[in-house]
Amino acid sequence: MGRMIKALAMMAGGLALAGSALSGSAFAQPRPDAPRPAPMRATVQVNDGRLVLAAVPGRPMAAYFTAVNMGPRPVRIVGLDLGRGVRAQFHETRGNAMLPLRDIMLMPRQKAELRPGGMHVMVFGLRAAPRPGASIPASIVLEGGVRLPLTLRVTPPGGAMMDHSGMDHSGMDHGDMGGMDHHHGM
């Protein structure tokens, strides 16, 4: 019985060691005093940021901006950071459907315009609705952690509105949206 317990303990230790190495624990990480590579210099220009207030209080807002990759390599935009507790999701409108996007890939010299009826960001959880005309600080987050500052100018509902009533939103995760029916339009 003692040998069996010892064998099981050795197997469990080996599995834990293998699992920690695969998960990027201290075994796979550089020493704390090792030099770190310099972060990739951001080659993306972002501007024309705006946040359109929801027509119905408590509903998601929409954010738009323009991004241009001025560098020689592809760049992936992986997020829009508006601060603690705020969730932002990339979406793209295609025909009558609004589809979630994981990220936005910009090839060298490519421009992406997030706008109504195309790619956009749905913003959830902004505690207090800002007033039209206000400016909201945000950051565009690139793959690798580079953050680019962006100011979002707040516009009233309808400032960049389009009709979403015929769109299929069933594939999107908006969390609790207070009883909105995503299967039959808004």
N, C-alpha and C positions, 0 to 999 in steps of 0.2 A: 504494500500500500504506500509506503514511504517513497519507493522508487517511482511509482506512478505519479504522485503529487509533484516530485522533483522534475520529472519529465514534462508534465503539464506546465509547470512554472517556467521551465526553460523555453518551451514552445511559445508561451504567452509573451515572455520577454523578447524573444526573437521577432514575433509578430509586431509587438509595440515598437521595437527598434526600426523594423522595415517600414511600418506605417508612418513613423515620425520622419524618416528620411524622405519618404514620398510626399509628405504633406508640407515640406519646406520648413521643418523645424530647425533647431540649432545645428543639426548635422549638415543641412544643405545651405546654410546661410554663411555669408562671409564673416570674418572676425569683425568685432566692433571697431577695431583700430585700423582695419584695412581701408585703403583709399577707395572712395566711391567714384564711379564714372560721373562726369558732368552731365546734368540733365540736358536732353535734346533742346536746343534753342528753338523756341517757337517760331515757325515760319508762316503762321496763319494770322491773317488780319481779320478782325471781327468788328462790325459796326451796324448801324441802323437797328439797334435793339429796341424792341417795344413789347409791352405787356398789355394785352387787351383784357379789360375787366369782363367778368361774366355778366350776362344779362340778368341772371337770377342769383342773388347772393348765396354763397355756399357752394356754388358749382365751380368746376375747374375754369381757370383762365387760360388764355393762349399767349404764347411768347413767340416772337419772330426775330430773326436777325439775318445778316449776310456774313458769310465767311469765305475767305479766299486763301488758298494754299499758294504762297509765293515761293515755296521751296522746291528742291529737286526730287523730293521723296514723297510718297503718299502719306497722308496724315489722317488719323481716325479721331473724330469728335465722339466722345463717349458720354458726355453729360453736360447739363446746365445746372450749376449750383446756385441756389437762391437762399441758402442758409439752413439752419437747423429746423428740422421738422417739415420742410417743404420738399415735395416729391415732384420731379419733372420727368416726363416721358416723351421721347421722340415719336412722332406719328407722321404718316404720309397719306394724303387723300388720293385715292385712285378710283376714278369713276364715281360710283355711289358707295364706296367703302372707305373707311378710315382704318389704316393698318398700323400696328405698332412697329417701330424700327428700333433695333438694338443700338445702332450707332449711325454716324454719317461719315462715309469715307470720301476724302478729298484727294484726288490725284494731283500731281504737280500742275500748277497754274489753273486749277479748277476752282470755280466759284459755286457756292451753294446759297441759294436765296430761300430762306424759310419764310413762307407767306401763306395767306389764306388760300385754300384750294390746292395746296401742295404740301411740302414738308413743313412741320410746325412742332411746337413743344406744348404739351398740355401740362399745366401747373396746378398741383393739388396741395392743399394744406396751408396756404398763406393765411395766417391767423386773422389779420385785419386787412380788409380791402383798402389798398392805397387810393388816394384821390387822383382823378385825371390831371395830368400835367406834372405829377410827381416823378421823381427818378428813383429807381430801385437798383442797388448795386448787385451784380451777379458775376459769375465766372463761367466761362466755357472751359470744360475739362477735356483735355486731349489724352489719348492712350499714353500711358507712361507717367501720368500725373501732372503734366504741365497745365497750368491754369492761366487763362487769358481774361483780364478784366473786361467786363461789358456792362454798360449802363442801359437799363431798360426804361424807356419813357412810357409812362402809363397813359393809356388812351381809354376812352369810355366804351361801353358795350356798343357794338356795331361799328366801331372804328376800323375794324378789319373783319367784318362779319361775312359769313356765307351760310347758306341754308344747309343744315345737316340732316334734315328730316328724312331724306330718302336713303341715308347711308346705313350700312350694316356695321354696327359697333360691337357685335357679339364676340369677336376675337380679342377684345381689349380688356385689360384689368384696370378698372378705375376705382377699385375698392368700393366703399359705401358711398353711393351717390344719391342717397335719399329717395330711392324708389324710381329712379329713371329707368325707362324701358328701352334697352339698347337693341331689342330685336325688332321693334316696329316703329322706329323713328323717335323723334323727340316730341 
